[in-house]
Amino acid sequence: MDSSRSIYTIQFWLLCASNFLFTASFNMMIPELPGYLSALGGREYVGLVISLFTLTAGFSRPFSGKLTDTVGRVPIMAFGSLVCFVCGLLYPFMVTIYGFLLLRLFHGFSTGFKPTATSAYVADVAPEDRRGEALSVIGISASIGMSAGPPLGSWLVSWSSVNTMFYVSSAFALLSILILMNLKETLEHRERFSPRLLLIRKNEVFEPRVLAPAIVMLLVSYAIGIILTIGPDLCTAVGITNKGTFFMTYTLSSLLIRLVAGRASDRFGRVAVLRSSILIQVVAMLGLAFATDAWMVLAMAFLFGIPWGLNSPALQAWTVDLAHPLFRGRAVATTYIALEAGIGLGALTSGWMHNHLRNSYQINFLLCSLITFAAWVYIRMRKSPAMNY
């Protein structure tokens, strides 16, 4: 593709708008769901709020990758938003613990499908030497949704009710679908959907070409699972009344770093950026381990957003670089499986320790800093041409 051609077309901005609405839709629930589940009598299941969501997201990745490469990018994005729309409408009717957990399991299909197709769509329309920039900009739209969603959700609950928050979440997802209807499909050779496409062979589950970025993604995303699970309780412990502020803080810094470093991995290489950003994440986790007041927690949250804003587009661009053009969906899905596995493990582990151990905040974040540092060690020790891209 011609690298001089602008990637910032109407189609691209429509994709960004849809991505913002989709991300805000499910993120606005996150600060309130642990308390909501506890009110239903399920405090011991708080760790499942995130892990069940990521379980189905990870499980669906091979299917979303295959369907993205066969049925098309736009239909798969629309399906992901449709799941958010339906779930937002159903949450108010799930008034039992197990009904709620079952719906969380189903809700995970949304992020199992839409981000996979979105990344493949961006890879189709962006020139190779501007791929990191394009993925960073699409990530900005997600960061804005992640930043605006949690405080909006908390405000809706305090202003009206938790059900109002659920219905607004559903409305955001519906708007995301309406925007997608105006996007032009980029997959040239498409197939009609048929049940046989849901038969996944072994070689369609995992793309071996992208093993390296998948391993790094697994290790660095463990931190997200911890933050999403015990972050709301940490806010309460240090006196942060609007729990969405914590999530808004790190997504805001993620947004800011994407604005100034959108082409960093294009200029300096994917691995060079990851080496620096992972070390910053280690420092942020250590800071949260020893934070004792609201200002320290928010400062470390802001610091954490910087590496996450760098890691995500660099890892996605690295994945697409290594992937065969015909299997971009599968490659992206592989890295996202690692993302969901890391988040799920972080959520399950931190949720269990939070309910059973004293000083759980410190133990959780110290463990996370070690796991994050393992990603840095892996990059430094592994030697191959692909690692130096």
N, C-alpha and C positions, 0 to 999 in steps of 0.2 A: 504494500500500500504506500501511497505517496505521503511521506512524513510531513510535507509542507501543508497538506490539506488540514483544515481546521477540524478538530474533533467536537467542537462546541456547536453542534447543530440543534435545530428545534427538537429532533428526535432524542438527542442526548439529554437535553434539559427536561423533556417529558419523562424520560427514564429516571432522572434525578428526583423529580417531583413525586413520582410513584414510589420510589425507594424511600424517600423521606416519610411519606404517609404510612407505608407499610411498617417501617422501623418504629415510628412513634406509636403505632397501633398496639404492638405487643409490649413495648418497653414501658408504656405509661402504667401498666399493671404491676410491674416488678416490685416497687417499694411497698405496695399495699398487700400483695398476695400472702407473704408470711403471716402478717397480722390477721388477715381474713381467714386463713386456714386455722390459725390458733383459736380464733373466735368460734370456729366450727367444732373445736375440741381436738384438733390434730396437730398440736405444737410439736410432737415428736416426729412428725412427718415433714417438717419444714424443709429439710434437705432435699425432699422429693419435688418441691415446687420447680426447681431448676433442672434437676437431674432427669425427671420424667420427660420434660420438654425436650431436653437435648438427646434423650434416648431415641425417641421416634425421629427426631431430626437426623441423627446419625444413621439410623436404620434405613431411612428413606433416601439417603444420598445415592446409593447405587442406582436406584430407580429414577431419581431426578436427573442423574448424569446421563443415563441411557436415553431417557425421554427427551432431554434437552438436545441430544445429538441426533434424534430421529424425528420426533413430532414437531420440535421447534422451540425457540427461546421464549417467545411471547406467551404461548399457551401455558407453559410451565410456570412462568412468573405469575400469570393470572390465577392459576390454581393455588399457589402459595398464599396470595392475598385473599382468595375466596375462603380458605381455611380460617384465617383471622376473622373475617367477616362473620362466619357462622359461629365460631367460638365466642366472640363478643356477645352475640345474642343469647347464647346458651348458659353462660356463667351465672346469671341471676337465678336460674332454675336448678342449679346444682347446689343443694343445701345440705348435702351429706359429705362426709370426708371422702368416701370412696368415689362418689359421683364427681366431686371436684378433681380428684387425682386422675380419674379416667379422662376427663376433659383436658387436663394438662397434657396427658399423653397424646391425645389427638391433636392438640394445638401445636405440638412440636413439628407436625408435618409442614406447617407454614414455612419455617426457616429451613426445613429440609429441601424445599423445592425452589422458592423464589431466589435466594442468593446465588444458588448454583447457576440458574439460567441467566441471572443478571450479569454475573462475571463473564459468562460465555458470550453474552451479547456485547459487552464492552470490548472484549478481546476481538470480536468480529469487526467492530467499527473503528478501532484505534490502530494507528500505525505502530509497528513493532517498537520503534525507538521512542514512542510516547505512551507506551502501555502502562508504565508505572504512574505517569501523570494522570491518565484517564481513570485508572482504578482508584487513584487517590481522590480525584474529584467526586467520583461516584460514592466513595467512602465518606466524603464530607457530607453528602446528603443524608447518609445513614447516621453520621455523628450528630447532625442537627436533630434528627428524629430521636436519637438516644438521649440527647441533651434536653430537648423540649418535652419529651414524653413523660418521664418520671415526675418532675415537678407539676406538670399539668394533671397527671393522674392523682397525685396527692392533694392538689388544690380542689379537684372535682369531688373527691371524697369528703374533704372538710367543708366544702361549700354546699354540697347536696347529699350524695350517698355513693356507696361503692357501686351500686347498680348503674348510676349515671355514668361512672367511669367506664364500665363495661360497654354500655351502649355507644358512648363516644368513640371508644376503641373500634367498635364494629363499623361506625360511620367512616372513620379514617381508612379502614381497609376497603370499604366500598368505593371511596374516591380513588384509591390506588388502582382498583380494577378498571374504573371508567377511563383513567388516563392511559392505561395499557392498551385499551381498545384502539388508540390512535397511533400506536407504534407499528412501524414496518418490520416485518419478520426478516431476519438476516440469514437464517439457515437456507441454503440454496436447494438442497435435495431433501424434501420432507416426506414423511410417511403419515398416513392416517393412523390415529390411535387404535390399537386393538389389544385385547387381553394378552396376546402372545408376547407383546413387548414388556410385560411385567415378569416374564420368565428370565431371571438373571443367571447367567453362567458365571463360573468362577473367575474368568478373566475380565468380567465386566464389573466386579466389585471393587477392584483396586487397580490403580494405574502405577506400575512399578517405576516408571520414569520420574515420578514426582515424590519418591520416597523421602529424599532429604528435606524438602520444605514441609512435608507432612509430619516428620518427626519433630522438627522445630516448632511447628504449629501446636502439636500435642503438648509439648512442654511449657510453652509460654502462655497457652490459653487456660492452663490450670488455675492461674490467678483470677481469671474472670469468674470461674465457678465459685471461688471463695468469696469474692466481692459481692456477687449477686445473692449469695446465700446468707452470709452473716453481716453484710454491709448494713442492712436496715437495723439490726440489733446493735451494731457498733455505734450507729448514729444515736440511737436512744441512750446508750450507755454514756456517751460524752455530751449529751444535751442538745443534739441537732434535732429540732422539732419537725421540720419538713424534710423527711428522709430523701425526697427526690433531689434535694440540694446536693447531696453526696454524689449521686449518679450524674447530675448535671455538671458538677465540677470536673470530673475526669473526662466526660465526653466533650466538654467545652475545650479543654486543653488538647484533646485529640483532634478536634476540629481546627484549632489554631495552628497546630504543627503541620497538619495537612495543607493548610493554606500557604505556608512558607517553604514546605519541603515536598511539594507535590511531585517534583521531578528528581528528587534525591537519588532514588534507586536507579533511575535512567542514566544519571550522570556518573555516579560513583560505584554502581553495582549493587545487586540485591544483598549479597553477603556482607559487604562493607557496612551498609546501613544497619543490618541486623546485629552485627557485632557490638555496635555502640548502643543501640536501642535496648538490647537485652540487659546490658549492664545497668542502664537507668532503671529498668523495671526491677532488678534485684534491689537497688537502693530504695525504691518506693515501697517494696514489700517489707524490707527491714524497718523503714520508718513507721509503717502501720503497726508493726509488731510492738513498737515501743511508744506509740502515740497515747497520750493521756488526756488530751482535751480536744475540743471541737476544731480549733484552728490547726492543730497538728494533723488531725485526720483529714481535713479538707486540703491542707497543703500537700500531703502525700497522695491524696486522690488526684490532685492537679498534676503532680509529678508522674503518676502512673499513666495518665492519659497521653503523655508524650510518646513513650515507647509503643503504646497500643496504636496510636495514630501512625507511627512509622512501620510497625511490624506487619499490620494487616495488608496494606497495599504492596509492600515489598514481597511478602510471602505469596500473595495472589499472582503478582507479576512473575515471580520466579517459577511458580507452578505453570503458568501459561507458556513461559519461555521453553520449558522442558517438554511440554506436551506435544503430541502429534496433532496437527490441525483438525483431523477427523475425530479426535477423541478429547476435545477440549472440555466438554461437559463432564466426561468421566474423570479427567484429571482434576478439575475444579472440585468435583464431588469428593475425590479422595482426600484433598486437603481439608475440605469442610468436615469430613468424617473425623479427621484428627482434631479439628476444632471442637466439635461436639463431644468427642471422647474426653478431651482435656477439661472442658467446662463441666461435663457430667461427673468426672472423677473428683474435681475440685469441690463441686457442690455436695456430693455424697460424703466425702471425707470430712470436710469442714462442718457439715451438718451433724454428723455423728460426734465429732470431737466437741462441738459447741454444746451438745446436750449431755455429754458424759465427763468432760474434763474441766478442771479449774484452769484459769488463765488460758482459756481456749483461743482467745484472740491472738495472744502472743505466740502460742504454739502453732496455730494455723499459718500465720504469716511468716514465721521463721521457716517452717517446712516449705512453704511456697517459694521463698527466696532461694532455697537449695535446689528445688526442682527447676526454677527459672535459670539458675546458674548452670545447671546441667545442659541446657540448650546452648549456652555460650561455649561450654567445653566441647560439645559435639561439633559445633561449627569450626572451632579452632583445630580440632584433632583430625576431622575427616578431610581427606585430600582427594580431590577429583576435579577434572576440568569444569564440570557443572557447578561445583561449589564456588568457583571464582567468578561466576557471571555477575 
